[in-house]
Amino acid sequence: MVSSYKGAENNEQPKRLLLTFDTSEGLQRVPIIGVFRTETALIDQALRKGTLYRATGNLGDMIAIAPKQIVSIVED
């Protein structure tokens, strides 16, 4: 996944992000909380290592997704 980030590094605050991924039932969207650049770096790291990408859901629940299934991550 290639990410592009515009903004000041010192002003990064966790925000609501919308994670879209592909499942056997079609595309699913899940709101997560995080910093865009950090989350994209974690997705890239999971892809390189062959592990699952883990994130915190909007309600504090943990989410684990295979990085190859991720279609997009955007600020909500």
DSSP file (Angstrom, degrees, kcal/mol; ACC not computed):
  #  RESIDUE AA STRUCTURE BP1 BP2  ACC     N-H-->O    O-->H-N    N-H-->O    O-->H-N    TCO  KAPPA ALPHA  PHI   PSI    X-CA   Y-CA   Z-CA
    1    1 A M              0   0    0      0, 0.0     2,-0.5     0, 0.0    43,-0.0   0.000 360.0 360.0 360.0 134.3    0.0    0.0    0.0
    2    2 A V        -     0   0    0      2,-0.0     2,-0.4    42,-0.0    38,-0.0  -0.886 360.0-162.6-105.1 133.7    1.4    3.4   -0.9
    3    3 A S        -     0   0    0     -2,-0.5     2,-0.4    34,-0.0    34,-0.0  -0.883  11.4-162.3-119.6 150.7    0.4    6.3    1.3
    4    4 A S        -     0   0    0     -2,-0.4     2,-0.4     2,-0.0    -2,-0.0  -0.998  13.4-172.8-127.6 131.6    0.5   10.0    0.8
    5    5 A Y        -     0   0    0     -2,-0.4     2,-0.5     2,-0.1    -2,-0.0  -0.986  10.0-173.8-132.0 131.9    0.4   12.3    3.8
    6    6 A K        +     0   0    0     -2,-0.4     2,-0.2     2,-0.1    -2,-0.0  -0.990  44.9  69.3-122.2 128.7    0.1   16.1    4.0
    7    7 A G  S    S-     0   0    0     -2,-0.5     2,-0.5     5,-0.0     5,-0.1  -0.814  83.0 -60.2 150.1 171.3    0.3   17.9    7.4
    8    8 A A    >   -     0   0    0     -2,-0.2     3,-1.2     1,-0.1     4,-0.1  -0.708  36.2-143.1 -86.2 128.9    2.6   18.8   10.2
    9    9 A E  G >  S+     0   0    0     -2,-0.5     3,-1.2     1,-0.3    -1,-0.1   0.844  99.0  56.6 -59.5 -35.5    4.1   15.8   12.0
   10   10 A N  G 3  S+     0   0    0      1,-0.3    -1,-0.3    -3,-0.0    -2,-0.0   0.669 102.5  55.9 -73.5 -16.2    3.9   17.5   15.4
   11   11 A N  G <  S+     0   0    0     -3,-1.2     2,-0.5     2,-0.1    -1,-0.3   0.189  72.4 134.1-101.6  16.8    0.1   18.1   15.1
   12   12 A E    <   +     0   0    0     -3,-1.2    23,-0.1    -5,-0.1    -3,-0.0  -0.556  27.3 171.5 -73.1 120.1   -0.8   14.4   14.5
   13   13 A Q        -     0   0    0     -2,-0.5    21,-0.1    21,-0.1    -2,-0.1  -0.960  42.3 -94.0-125.5 144.9   -3.8   13.5   16.7
   14   14 A P        +     0   0    0      0, 0.0     2,-0.3     0, 0.0    21,-0.2  -0.356  52.5 178.4 -58.2 135.3   -5.8   10.3   16.5
   15   15 A K  E     -A   34   0A   0     19,-2.6    19,-2.5    -2,-0.0     2,-0.6  -0.822  38.0 -86.0-131.2 170.0   -8.8   10.7   14.3
   16   16 A R  E     -A   33   0A   0     -2,-0.3    60,-2.4    17,-0.2     2,-0.3  -0.721  49.6-173.9 -80.0 123.8  -11.6    8.6   13.1
   17   17 A L  E     -AB  32  75A   0     15,-3.3    15,-3.0    -2,-0.6     2,-0.6  -0.855  20.9-133.9-117.0 153.0  -10.5    6.8   10.0
   18   18 A L  E     -AB  31  74A   0     56,-3.4    56,-1.9    -2,-0.3     2,-0.5  -0.939  18.4-162.1-112.2 115.7  -12.6    4.6    7.6
   19   19 A L  E     -AB  30  73A   0     11,-2.7    11,-2.7    -2,-0.6     2,-0.5  -0.853   3.7-165.8-100.0 123.4  -11.0    1.3    6.7
   20   20 A T  E     +AB  29  72A   0     52,-3.0    51,-2.9    -2,-0.5    52,-1.7  -0.933  14.6 168.1-111.1 130.9  -12.4   -0.5    3.7
   21   21 A F  E     -AB  28  70A   0      7,-2.4     7,-2.9    -2,-0.5     2,-0.4  -0.963  33.1-111.6-141.8 158.5  -11.5   -4.2    3.1
   22   22 A D  E     +A   27   0A   0     47,-2.9     2,-0.2    -2,-0.3     5,-0.2  -0.730  35.8 171.1 -94.2 134.2  -12.6   -7.0    0.8
   23   23 A T  E >   -A   26   0A   0      3,-1.7     3,-1.6    -2,-0.4     0, 0.0  -0.771  51.9 -95.9-128.5 176.2  -14.4  -10.1    2.2
   24   24 A S  T 3  S+     0   0    0      1,-0.3     3,-0.1    -2,-0.2    -2,-0.0   0.707 127.3  52.5 -66.3 -18.3  -16.2  -13.0    0.7
   25   25 A E  T 3  S-     0   0    0      1,-0.4    -1,-0.3     0, 0.0     2,-0.2   0.314 123.5 -96.9 -98.0   6.2  -19.4  -11.0    1.2
   26   26 A G  E <  S-A   23   0A   0     -3,-1.6    -3,-1.7     2,-0.0    -1,-0.4  -0.653  70.9 -14.4 110.8-169.1  -18.1   -7.9   -0.6
   27   27 A L  E     -A   22   0A   0     -2,-0.2     2,-0.4    -5,-0.2    -5,-0.2  -0.503  59.9-166.0 -73.8 136.0  -16.5   -4.7    0.6
   28   28 A Q  E     -A   21   0A   0     -7,-2.9    -7,-2.4    -2,-0.2     2,-0.4  -0.943   6.3-152.9-120.9 144.5  -16.9   -3.9    4.3
   29   29 A R  E     -A   20   0A   0     -2,-0.4    -9,-0.2    -9,-0.2   -11,-0.0  -0.972  12.8-178.5-120.3 132.6  -16.2   -0.6    5.9
   30   30 A V  E     -A   19   0A   0    -11,-2.7   -11,-2.7    -2,-0.4     2,-0.4  -0.994  23.7-132.0-131.2 126.7  -15.1   -0.3    9.6
   31   31 A P  E     +A   18   0A   0      0, 0.0    27,-1.7     0, 0.0     2,-0.3  -0.634  32.6 178.0 -76.1 133.7  -14.5    3.0   11.5
   32   32 A I  E     -AC  17  57A   0    -15,-3.0   -15,-3.3    -2,-0.4     2,-0.5  -0.853  26.6-124.1-128.5 166.2  -11.2    2.9   13.4
   33   33 A I  E     +AC  16  56A   0     23,-2.2    23,-0.5    -2,-0.3     2,-0.3  -0.954  56.1  97.2-112.8 129.1   -9.3    5.4   15.5
   34   34 A G  E    S-A   15   0A   0    -19,-2.5   -19,-2.6    -2,-0.5     2,-0.5  -0.975  72.2 -74.7 174.4 176.7   -5.7    6.3   14.7
   35   35 A V     >  -     0   0    0     -2,-0.3     4,-2.7   -21,-0.2     5,-0.3  -0.858  41.6-133.1 -95.4 128.0   -3.2    8.6   13.0
   36   36 A F  H  > S+     0   0    0     -2,-0.5     4,-2.4     1,-0.2     5,-0.2   0.889 103.1  45.4 -50.5 -51.7   -3.3    8.2    9.2
   37   37 A R  H  > S+     0   0    0      1,-0.2     4,-1.9     2,-0.2    -1,-0.2   0.887 113.9  49.3 -64.4 -39.6    0.4    8.0    8.7
   38   38 A T  H  > S+     0   0    0      2,-0.2     4,-2.2     1,-0.2    -1,-0.2   0.920 111.6  48.8 -64.6 -43.8    0.9    5.6   11.6
   39   39 A E  H  X S+     0   0    0     -4,-2.7     4,-2.2     1,-0.2    -2,-0.2   0.904 110.7  49.3 -65.7 -41.6   -1.9    3.3   10.4
   40   40 A T  H  X S+     0   0    0     -4,-2.4     4,-2.4    -5,-0.3    -1,-0.2   0.879 110.8  51.6 -66.0 -35.3   -0.6    3.1    6.8
   41   41 A A  H  X S+     0   0    0     -4,-1.9     4,-2.4    -5,-0.2    -2,-0.2   0.897 109.4  50.0 -65.9 -39.7    2.9    2.3    8.2
   42   42 A L  H  X S+     0   0    0     -4,-2.2     4,-2.4     2,-0.2    -2,-0.2   0.868 110.0  50.6 -66.3 -36.5    1.5   -0.5   10.3
   43   43 A I  H  X S+     0   0    0     -4,-2.2     4,-2.2     2,-0.2    -2,-0.2   0.933 111.6  47.6 -64.6 -46.1   -0.4   -1.9    7.2
   44   44 A D  H  X S+     0   0    0     -4,-2.4     4,-2.3     1,-0.2    -2,-0.2   0.906 112.2  50.3 -60.5 -42.2    2.9   -1.8    5.2
   45   45 A Q  H  X S+     0   0    0     -4,-2.4     4,-2.4     1,-0.2    -2,-0.2   0.918 110.4  48.7 -63.5 -44.6    4.8   -3.5    8.1
   46   46 A A  H  X>S+     0   0    0     -4,-2.4     5,-1.9     1,-0.2     4,-1.3   0.877 110.6  52.1 -63.2 -37.4    2.1   -6.3    8.4
   47   47 A L  H  <5S+     0   0    0     -4,-2.2    -2,-0.2     2,-0.2    -1,-0.2   0.921 111.8  45.6 -64.4 -44.6    2.3   -6.8    4.6
   48   48 A R  H  <5S+     0   0    0     -4,-2.3    -2,-0.2     1,-0.2    -1,-0.2   0.893 118.5  41.7 -65.3 -40.4    6.1   -7.1    4.7
   49   49 A K  H  <5S-     0   0    0     -4,-2.4    -1,-0.2    -5,-0.2    -2,-0.2   0.605 106.9-122.5 -85.5 -12.2    6.1   -9.5    7.6
   50   50 A G  T  <5 +     0   0    0     -4,-1.3    -3,-0.2     1,-0.2     2,-0.2   0.812  69.9 124.8  74.1  29.7    3.1  -11.6    6.5
   51   51 A T      < -     0   0    0     -5,-1.9    -1,-0.2    -6,-0.2     2,-0.2  -0.560  66.1 -85.2-111.9 178.3    1.2  -10.8    9.7
   52   52 A L        -     0   0    0     -2,-0.2     2,-0.5    14,-0.1    14,-0.2  -0.573  35.5-122.0 -83.4 147.6   -2.2   -9.4   10.4
   53   53 A Y  E     - D   0  65A   0     12,-3.3    12,-2.5    -2,-0.2     2,-0.4  -0.790  30.7-159.3 -85.7 128.7   -2.9   -5.6   10.6
   54   54 A R  E     + D   0  64A   0     -2,-0.5     2,-0.3    10,-0.2    10,-0.2  -0.918  16.9 165.3-114.8 137.5   -4.3   -4.8   14.0
   55   55 A A  E     - D   0  63A   0      8,-2.4     8,-2.8    -2,-0.4     2,-0.6  -0.924  37.7-109.0-142.9 165.6   -6.3   -1.7   14.8
   56   56 A T  E     -CD  33  62A   0    -23,-0.5   -23,-2.2    -2,-0.3     6,-0.2  -0.890  37.2-134.4-100.1 123.9   -8.6   -0.2   17.4
   57   57 A G  E >   -C   32   0A   0      4,-4.6     3,-1.8    -2,-0.6   -25,-0.3  -0.130  29.5 -95.8 -70.5 171.0  -12.2    0.1   16.3
   58   58 A N  T 3  S+     0   0    0    -27,-1.7   -26,-0.1     1,-0.3    -1,-0.1   0.779 126.1  45.3 -58.8 -30.5  -14.4    3.1   16.9
   59   59 A L  T 3  S-     0   0    0    -28,-0.2    -1,-0.3     2,-0.1     3,-0.1   0.226 127.1 -94.3-100.3  12.6  -15.9    1.5   20.1
   60   60 A G  S <  S+     0   0    0     -3,-1.8     2,-0.1     1,-0.3    -2,-0.1   0.451  82.0 137.3  90.0   1.5  -12.5    0.4   21.5
   61   61 A D        -     0   0    0     -5,-0.1    -4,-4.6     1,-0.1     2,-0.3  -0.475  55.5-114.9 -79.7 153.0  -12.7   -3.1   20.0
   62   62 A M  E     -D   56   0A   0     -6,-0.2     2,-0.4    -2,-0.1    -6,-0.2  -0.697  27.8-164.6 -91.2 141.1   -9.7   -4.7   18.4
   63   63 A I  E     -D   55   0A   0     -8,-2.8    -8,-2.4    -2,-0.3     2,-0.4  -0.977   5.7-169.9-125.6 136.0   -9.7   -5.6   14.7
   64   64 A A  E     +D   54   0A   0     -2,-0.4     2,-0.4   -10,-0.2   -10,-0.2  -0.993  13.9 170.4-128.7 125.2   -7.3   -7.9   12.9
   65   65 A I  E     -D   53   0A   0    -12,-2.5   -12,-3.3    -2,-0.4     5,-0.1  -0.983  40.6-110.1-136.2 141.7   -7.3   -8.0    9.1
   66   66 A A    >   -     0   0    0     -2,-0.4     3,-2.1   -14,-0.2     4,-0.4  -0.597  32.1-134.9 -66.8 125.6   -5.0   -9.5    6.5
   67   67 A P  G >  S+     0   0    0      0, 0.0     3,-1.1     0, 0.0    -1,-0.1   0.768 101.1  63.8 -60.1 -26.6   -3.3   -6.5    4.9
   68   68 A K  G 3  S+     0   0    0      1,-0.2    -2,-0.0   -21,-0.0   -46,-0.0   0.703  97.9  57.7 -70.3 -16.9   -3.8   -7.9    1.3
   69   69 A Q  G <  S+     0   0    0     -3,-2.1   -47,-2.9   -48,-0.1     2,-0.3   0.604  81.8 106.3 -85.3 -12.7   -7.6   -7.6    1.9
   70   70 A I  E <   +B   21   0A   0     -3,-1.1   -49,-0.3    -4,-0.4     3,-0.1  -0.532  40.9 177.2 -76.0 128.3   -7.4   -3.8    2.6
   71   71 A V  E     -     0   0A   0    -51,-2.9     2,-0.3     1,-0.4   -50,-0.2   0.840  61.5 -19.1 -96.1 -45.3   -8.7   -1.7   -0.2
   72   72 A S  E     -B   20   0A   0    -52,-1.7   -52,-3.0     2,-0.0    -1,-0.4  -0.992  42.2-153.5-159.6 161.4   -8.4    1.8    1.4
   73   73 A I  E     +B   19   0A   0     -2,-0.3     2,-0.3   -54,-0.2   -54,-0.2  -0.964  28.5 165.3-140.1 124.2   -8.0    3.8    4.5
   74   74 A V  E     -B   18   0A   0    -56,-1.9   -56,-3.4    -2,-0.4     2,-0.3  -0.928  43.3 -95.3-137.5 157.8   -9.3    7.4    4.6
   75   75 A E  E      B   17   0A   0     -2,-0.3   -58,-0.2   -58,-0.2    -2,-0.0  -0.602 360.0 360.0 -73.0 134.7  -10.0   10.1    7.1
   76   76 A D              0   0    0    -60,-2.4   -59,-0.2    -2,-0.3    -1,-0.1   0.430 360.0 360.0 -88.1 360.0  -13.7   10.0    7.9
